[in-house]
């Protein structure tokens, strides 16, 4: 949005089966936001083009109860390409966005 007048500048449309829970802007990822979901998936979106850049592997083990897979915390780490992810099931995961894998 425009901070001066507050209207939305762009809008992204998520798939109906992707229910967002958290959002962060990874450092150095120009025009990108990382969105976490209820089922443990994460998507990287370009907010300028309103297109999904990449969908990451689910960070939650397949045997995990769906209610425990919600991404409840999503924040960048001081190391490039690393985010910290917390779930409602109590998991804390460091994830490398560039390699698409847990650290």
C-alpha positions as a Markdown table, in Angstrom:
| # | Residue | x | y | z |
|---|---|---|---|---|
| 1 | Unk | 0.0 | 0.0 | 0.0 |
| 2 | Unk | 1.0 | 3.6 | -0.3 |
| 3 | Unk | 2.0 | 4.8 | 3.2 |
| 4 | Unk | 0.8 | 8.4 | 2.5 |
| 5 | Unk | -2.7 | 7.7 | 1.2 |
| 6 | Unk | -3.1 | 4.1 | 2.3 |
| 7 | Unk | -4.7 | 2.6 | -0.9 |
| 8 | Unk | -3.6 | -0.9 | -1.9 |
| 9 | Unk | -1.0 | -0.7 | -4.7 |
| 10 | Unk | -1.2 | -4.4 | -5.6 |
| 11 | Unk | -3.0 | -7.5 | -4.5 |
| 12 | Unk | -2.0 | -11.2 | -4.7 |
| 13 | Unk | -4.5 | -14.0 | -5.1 |
| 14 | Unk | -3.7 | -17.2 | -3.3 |
| 15 | Unk | -5.0 | -20.6 | -4.2 |
| 16 | Unk | -8.1 | -21.6 | -2.4 |
| 17 | Unk | -6.3 | -24.5 | -0.6 |
| 18 | Unk | -3.5 | -22.2 | 0.7 |
| 19 | Unk | -4.7 | -20.4 | 3.9 |
| 20 | Unk | -2.2 | -17.8 | 5.0 |
| 21 | Unk | -1.1 | -17.5 | 8.6 |
| 22 | Unk | 2.1 | -15.4 | 8.6 |
| 23 | Unk | 4.0 | -13.2 | 6.2 |
| 24 | Unk | 7.5 | -11.8 | 6.2 |
| 25 | Unk | 9.9 | -9.9 | 3.9 |
| 26 | Unk | 13.2 | -11.8 | 3.6 |
| 27 | Unk | 16.2 | -9.4 | 3.6 |
| 28 | Unk | 17.6 | -8.7 | 0.1 |
| 29 | Unk | 14.6 | -10.4 | -1.6 |
| 30 | Unk | 13.5 | -7.3 | -3.5 |
| 31 | Unk | 9.7 | -7.0 | -4.0 |
| 32 | Unk | 9.2 | -10.4 | -2.4 |
| 33 | Unk | 7.2 | -11.6 | 0.6 |
| 34 | Unk | 7.2 | -15.1 | 2.1 |
| 35 | Unk | 3.8 | -16.4 | 3.1 |
| 36 | Unk | 3.3 | -19.3 | 5.6 |
| 37 | Unk | 0.1 | -21.4 | 5.7 |
| 38 | Unk | -2.1 | -23.6 | 7.9 |
| 39 | Unk | -0.7 | -26.8 | 6.4 |
| 40 | Unk | 3.0 | -25.9 | 6.8 |
| 41 | Unk | 3.6 | -24.8 | 3.2 |
| 42 | Unk | 5.4 | -21.6 | 2.3 |
| 43 | Unk | 5.2 | -19.5 | -0.9 |
| 44 | Unk | 7.4 | -16.7 | -2.1 |
| 45 | Unk | 5.5 | -14.0 | -3.9 |
| 46 | Unk | 6.7 | -11.1 | -6.0 |
| 47 | Unk | 4.4 | -8.2 | -4.9 |
| 48 | Unk | 5.2 | -6.1 | -7.9 |
| 49 | Unk | 4.2 | -8.6 | -10.5 |
| 50 | Unk | 1.6 | -10.3 | -8.2 |
| 51 | Unk | 3.0 | -13.7 | -9.1 |
| 52 | Unk | 4.1 | -16.7 | -7.1 |
| 53 | Unk | 7.9 | -17.2 | -7.5 |
| 54 | Unk | 8.2 | -20.5 | -5.7 |
| 55 | Unk | 6.4 | -22.9 | -3.4 |
| 56 | Unk | 8.6 | -24.5 | -0.8 |
| 57 | Unk | 8.4 | -28.1 | 0.4 |
| 58 | Unk | 6.1 | -28.5 | 3.5 |
| 59 | Unk | 8.2 | -28.0 | 6.6 |
| 60 | Unk | 5.9 | -30.3 | 8.7 |
| 61 | Unk | 6.4 | -34.1 | 8.7 |
| 62 | Unk | 3.5 | -35.8 | 6.8 |
| 63 | Unk | 2.6 | -37.8 | 9.9 |
| 64 | Unk | 2.0 | -34.6 | 11.9 |
| 65 | Unk | -1.5 | -33.7 | 12.9 |
| 66 | Unk | -2.9 | -31.0 | 10.6 |
| 67 | Unk | -3.8 | -28.8 | 13.6 |
| 68 | Unk | -0.2 | -28.7 | 14.7 |
| 69 | Unk | 1.2 | -27.7 | 11.3 |
| 70 | Unk | 0.0 | -24.1 | 11.2 |
| 71 | Unk | 2.9 | -21.7 | 10.7 |
| 72 | Unk | 2.5 | -19.4 | 13.7 |
| 73 | Unk | 5.8 | -17.6 | 13.5 |
| 74 | Unk | 7.8 | -16.6 | 10.4 |
| 75 | Unk | 10.8 | -14.3 | 10.8 |
| 76 | Unk | 14.1 | -13.7 | 9.0 |
| 77 | Unk | 17.4 | -14.7 | 10.6 |
| 78 | Unk | 20.6 | -12.6 | 10.5 |
| 79 | Unk | 22.0 | -15.1 | 7.9 |
| 80 | Unk | 21.1 | -14.5 | 4.3 |
| 81 | Unk | 18.4 | -16.9 | 2.9 |
| 82 | Unk | 17.6 | -18.3 | 6.4 |
| 83 | Unk | 14.2 | -18.0 | 8.0 |
| 84 | Unk | 13.0 | -19.2 | 11.4 |
| 85 | Unk | 9.6 | -20.9 | 11.3 |
| 86 | Unk | 7.5 | -21.8 | 14.3 |
| 87 | Unk | 4.4 | -24.1 | 14.2 |
| 88 | Unk | 1.4 | -24.5 | 16.5 |
| 89 | Unk | 2.7 | -28.0 | 17.2 |
| 90 | Unk | 5.7 | -26.5 | 19.0 |
| 91 | Unk | 8.3 | -27.0 | 16.2 |
| 92 | Unk | 11.0 | -24.4 | 15.6 |
| 93 | Unk | 12.7 | -24.9 | 12.3 |
| 94 | Unk | 15.5 | -23.0 | 10.5 |
| 95 | Unk | 14.9 | -23.1 | 6.8 |
| 96 | Unk | 17.2 | -22.3 | 3.9 |
| 97 | Unk | 15.1 | -20.6 | 1.2 |
| 98 | Unk | 17.8 | -20.8 | -1.4 |
| 99 | Unk | 18.3 | -24.6 | -0.9 |
| 100 | Unk | 14.7 | -25.4 | -0.1 |
| 101 | Unk | 15.6 | -27.4 | 2.9 |
| 102 | Unk | 15.8 | -27.4 | 6.7 |
| 103 | Unk | 19.1 | -26.3 | 8.1 |
